[in-house]
Amino acid sequence: MSMPAAKSDDRYAVSRADWRGIGLEIRHCANWCAMVGMDHIELVSIERVPLPITQTGYKSHFISPERIAEIGTPVEYALAWLDHEAESAEWKKVEFEARQLSLF
């Protein structure tokens, strides 16, 4: 699977963050589509490891700016989204199995 194309468009603000020891790149384009009032967020794990919201380490997400503002910044939104989805039984199983493998 190929990586998403690099953004030559300066409309994207790129931030780095860490979530549970996983390096992230969060790309945010405010007002991606003015006609419908949508922002665009791309979330990429640096090592392309799975995340609770994507098995490939890449997620493209269109969202209203109001939803982001409810949480704070695009980075805070992305981290809160990951925290929320990490509560799923599927993700808890992935984390448990990863810990078990590291013991041997």
C-alpha positions as a printed NumPy array, in Angstrom:
array([[  0.   ,   0.   ,   0.   ],
       [  1.421,   3.363,  -0.939],
       [  1.676,   6.321,   1.371],
       [ -0.573,   9.286,   0.758],
       [  0.9  ,  11.912,  -1.496],
       [  2.899,  14.601,   0.238],
       [  0.944,  17.77 ,   0.628],
       [  2.403,  20.501,  -1.54 ],
       [ -0.657,  22.54 ,  -0.659],
       [  0.216,  24.976,   2.113],
       [ -3.367,  24.807,   3.359],
       [ -2.352,  21.821,   5.509],
       [ -0.902,  22.459,   8.948],
       [  1.304,  19.531,   9.941],
       [  1.846,  18.616,  13.586],
       [  3.628,  15.778,  15.337],
       [  2.379,  14.071,  18.468],
       [  2.913,  10.931,  20.495],
       [  0.088,   8.574,  21.435],
       [  0.915,   5.687,  23.774],
       [  4.474,   5.584,  22.468],
       [  3.424,   5.766,  18.806],
       [  4.692,   8.733,  16.809],
       [  1.996,  10.489,  14.82 ],
       [  1.8  ,  13.056,  12.077],
       [ -1.476,  14.972,  12.042],
       [ -2.276,  17.012,   8.942],
       [ -5.152,  19.461,   9.122],
       [ -6.713,  21.523,   6.367],
       [ -9.162,  24.067,   7.74 ],
       [-12.079,  24.847,   5.448],
       [-11.139,  22.079,   3.015],
       [-14.547,  22.471,   1.363],
       [-16.054,  25.887,   1.984],
       [-19.326,  24.968,   0.27 ],
       [-20.2  ,  22.431,   2.945],
       [-18.015,  23.728,   5.763],
       [-15.732,  20.722,   6.138],
       [-12.197,  20.402,   7.426],
       [ -9.896,  17.526,   6.516],
       [ -7.663,  15.628,   8.939],
       [ -5.095,  13.018,   7.957],
       [ -3.638,  10.923,  10.729],
       [ -0.508,   8.875,  10.038],
       [  1.489,   6.727,  12.426],
       [  5.152,   7.392,  11.699],
       [  6.051,   3.692,  11.53 ],
       [  2.718,   2.93 ,   9.84 ],
       [  1.721,   0.758,  12.777],
       [ -1.963,   0.029,  13.304],
       [ -4.054,   2.421,  15.36 ],
       [ -7.522,   1.956,  16.85 ],
       [ -8.966,   3.835,  13.871],
       [ -6.919,   2.213,  11.101],
       [ -5.057,  -1.027,  10.517],
       [ -2.791,   0.612,   7.938],
       [ -1.515,   3.49 ,  10.065],
       [ -3.234,   6.051,   7.798],
       [ -6.656,   7.636,   8.182],
       [ -8.301,  10.386,   6.145],
       [-11.246,  12.035,   7.865],
       [-13.596,  14.867,   6.867],
       [-15.167,  16.694,   9.778],
       [-16.951,  19.911,  10.627],
       [-14.74 ,  22.52 ,  12.297],
       [-17.287,  22.749,  15.113],
       [-16.603,  19.108,  16.083],
       [-12.879,  19.854,  16.318],
       [-13.553,  23.017,  18.33 ],
       [-15.61 ,  21.002,  20.853],
       [-12.368,  19.254,  21.838],
       [ -9.854,  22.018,  21.119],
       [ -7.183,  21.827,  18.427],
       [ -6.913,  19.292,  15.585],
       [ -4.144,  17.522,  17.514],
       [ -6.268,  17.355,  20.668],
       [ -9.176,  16.07 ,  18.58 ],
       [ -7.04 ,  13.319,  17.005],
       [ -5.653,  12.194,  20.373],
       [ -9.12 ,  12.183,  21.965],
       [-10.444,  10.176,  19.009],
       [ -7.685,   7.596,  19.45 ],
       [ -8.289,   7.417,  23.207],
       [-12.   ,   6.886,  22.647],
       [-11.543,   4.152,  20.029],
       [ -8.852,   2.469,  22.143],
       [-11.605,   1.54 ,  24.593],
       [-12.997,  -0.982,  22.09 ],
       [-12.653,  -4.683,  22.841],
       [-10.835,  -5.203,  19.537],
       [ -8.122,  -2.653,  20.351],
       [ -7.708,  -3.892,  23.904],
       [ -7.073,  -7.358,  22.452],
       [ -4.44 ,  -5.935,  20.056],
       [ -2.668,  -4.17 ,  22.924],
       [ -2.811,  -7.268,  25.132],
       [ -1.362,  -9.479,  22.407],
       [  1.403,  -6.954,  21.707],
       [  2.371,  -6.951,  25.401],
       [  2.342, -10.756,  25.511],
       [  4.668, -10.989,  22.521],
       [  7.12 ,  -8.58 ,  24.102],
       [  7.494, -10.905,  27.116],
       [  9.009, -13.697,  25.047]])
